[in-house]
Amino acid sequence: MNQESQAAQLTSLIQKAIEGDCQAEAALIQSIYDELRASARRMVGHQQGSVEATDLVDRAWMKIFHDVRPVFRNRQAFFAYMARALRNLLVDHLRRKTLDGERVQLDAIVNEYESQARIDMLSLNEALEALRRENERQFRTVELRFFGGMRMKEIADYLGVGLATTERDWALARAKLRVRLETHFAMDK
């Protein structure tokens, strides 16, 4: 089966699952659950005491397939929506922990694990929201790449831009986030 027919089959499964087809939902879980957990693990990082990646995916899944039931035009739209749901759930979890007096630290993600510095997810969320206000497409590129686990070509197709534009947006967004996070980190010292 070629990649286009696999994507079409996945889109069909997503729509049937959203409509309440239990068999389609089971098949969908079997085909993409590991990929979603990998995305959640990238978000959660390696800290102790944080929400588990599996729990994050389960909560996002329930929200999408049993509460909201949105319509997706394709596989990329589904993964973009899931990436946002996972990120929002993680940020909400971390905010609750912070309100309880516990600050949760995450590995630096701006540089895809290249940096050994540590930042917290709430600071990252603030930097992402600032990026969203400044450049929505760069924000979406980061969200889809990191939180959604999409490849650059998939992001370019989803956003309707060329691959070179997506790669440039990714590089610029990472640089902007790095500066914001380094500034935030320096202010906390």
C-alpha positions in Angstrom: 0.0 0.0 0.0 1.5 3.4 -1.0 1.8 6.4 1.3 -1.2 8.2 -0.2 -3.6 5.3 0.2 -2.3 4.7 3.8 -3.0 8.4 4.6 -6.5 8.1 3.0 -7.2 5.0 5.0 -6.1 6.6 8.2 -8.3 9.7 7.5 -11.2 7.4 6.9 -10.6 5.6 10.2 -10.3 8.9 12.0 -13.7 10.1 10.6 -15.4 6.9 11.4 -14.0 6.9 15.0 -15.1 10.5 15.5 -18.6 9.4 14.3 -18.6 6.8 17.1 -17.6 3.6 15.2 -16.0 1.5 17.9 -14.3 -0.8 15.5 -12.7 2.1 13.6 -11.6 3.6 16.9 -10.0 0.3 17.9 -8.2 0.0 14.5 -7.1 3.6 14.8 -5.7 3.1 18.3 -3.8 0.1 17.1 -2.3 2.0 14.1 -1.3 5.3 15.7 -1.2 5.0 19.5 2.6 4.3 19.6 3.3 7.4 17.4 1.1 9.5 19.7 2.9 8.2 22.8 6.2 9.0 21.3 5.1 12.6 20.7 3.9 12.8 24.3 7.2 11.4 25.6 9.1 14.2 23.7 6.9 16.7 25.5 7.1 15.2 28.9 10.8 14.6 28.9 12.6 12.6 31.5 11.6 14.4 34.8 10.2 12.5 37.7 6.8 13.3 39.1 5.4 14.6 35.9 2.4 13.3 34.0 3.1 10.0 32.2 3.1 10.1 28.4 0.5 7.4 28.2 -1.9 9.3 30.5 -1.5 12.4 28.4 -2.4 10.6 25.2 -5.3 8.8 26.9 -6.7 12.1 28.2 -6.3 13.8 24.8 -7.9 10.8 23.0 -10.9 10.9 25.3 -11.3 14.6 24.8 -11.1 14.4 21.0 -13.0 11.2 20.4 -15.6 11.3 23.2 -16.1 15.0 24.1 -15.3 17.4 21.3 -15.6 15.1 18.2 -14.1 17.6 15.6 -13.9 16.9 11.9 -10.5 16.4 10.3 -9.9 16.8 6.6 -6.8 14.6 6.6 -4.2 12.9 8.7 -2.1 16.0 9.2 -5.1 18.0 10.5 -5.7 15.2 13.1 -2.1 15.1 14.2 -2.0 18.9 14.4 -5.1 18.9 16.6 -3.7 16.1 18.7 -0.4 18.0 19.2 -2.2 21.0 20.4 -4.4 18.9 22.8 -1.4 17.1 24.2 0.5 20.4 24.7 -2.5 22.1 26.4 -3.1 19.1 28.7 0.6 19.1 29.7 0.7 22.8 30.3 -2.5 22.6 32.4 -1.0 19.7 34.4 2.2 21.7 35.0 0.2 24.8 36.0 -1.7 22.8 38.6 1.6 21.4 40.0 3.1 24.9 40.1 0.0 26.2 42.0 0.6 23.3 44.4 4.1 24.7 45.0 6.0 22.2 42.9 8.0 23.5 39.9 8.4 20.8 37.2 11.5 21.0 35.0 11.8 19.7 31.5 14.8 19.0 29.2 15.4 21.9 26.8 13.3 21.1 23.7 14.0 24.2 21.6 17.0 22.6 20.0 15.6 19.1 19.9 17.7 17.8 22.7 21.0 19.3 21.5 21.2 21.6 24.6 21.8 20.3 28.1 20.2 23.3 29.7 16.9 22.8 31.6 13.8 24.9 31.2 10.4 24.5 32.6 7.4 23.9 30.4 5.5 26.9 31.7 8.3 29.2 30.5 8.3 27.4 27.2 4.6 27.8 26.9 5.0 31.6 27.5 7.7 31.7 24.8 5.5 29.8 22.4 2.6 32.1 23.0 4.8 35.1 22.3 6.0 33.4 19.1 2.3 32.8 18.1 1.6 36.5 18.5 4.7 37.4 16.5 4.5 34.8 13.7 1.6 32.2 13.6 3.2 30.1 10.9 6.5 29.7 12.8 4.5 28.8 15.9 2.5 26.2 14.0 5.8 24.8 12.6 7.2 24.3 16.1 3.9 22.9 17.4 3.6 20.4 14.5 7.3 19.4 14.5 7.9 19.0 18.2 4.5 18.4 19.7 3.0 16.6 16.7 6.0 14.7 15.6 5.5 15.6 12.0 8.2 15.5 9.4 9.1 18.8 7.7 7.5 17.7 4.4 4.2 16.9 6.2 4.3 20.3 7.9 4.9 22.1 4.6 2.0 20.2 3.0 -0.3 20.9 5.9 0.6 24.6 6.1 0.5 24.9 2.3 4.0 26.3 1.9 7.2 25.0 0.4 9.6 22.7 2.2 12.3 25.4 2.2 9.9 27.9 3.8 9.1 25.3 6.5 12.7 24.6 7.2 13.5 28.4 7.4 10.5 28.9 9.8 11.7 26.0 11.9 15.2 27.5 12.2 14.0 31.0 12.9 11.4 29.8 15.5 14.0 27.7 17.3 16.4 30.7 17.4 13.6 33.0 18.7 12.6 30.5 21.3 16.2 29.9 22.4 16.7 33.7 23.0 13.4 34.0 24.9 14.2 31.0 27.1 17.8 32.1 27.7 16.5 35.5 28.7 13.9 33.9 31.0 16.5 31.6 32.5 18.9 34.5 33.1 16.2 36.5 34.9 15.4 33.5 37.2 19.1 33.3 38.5 
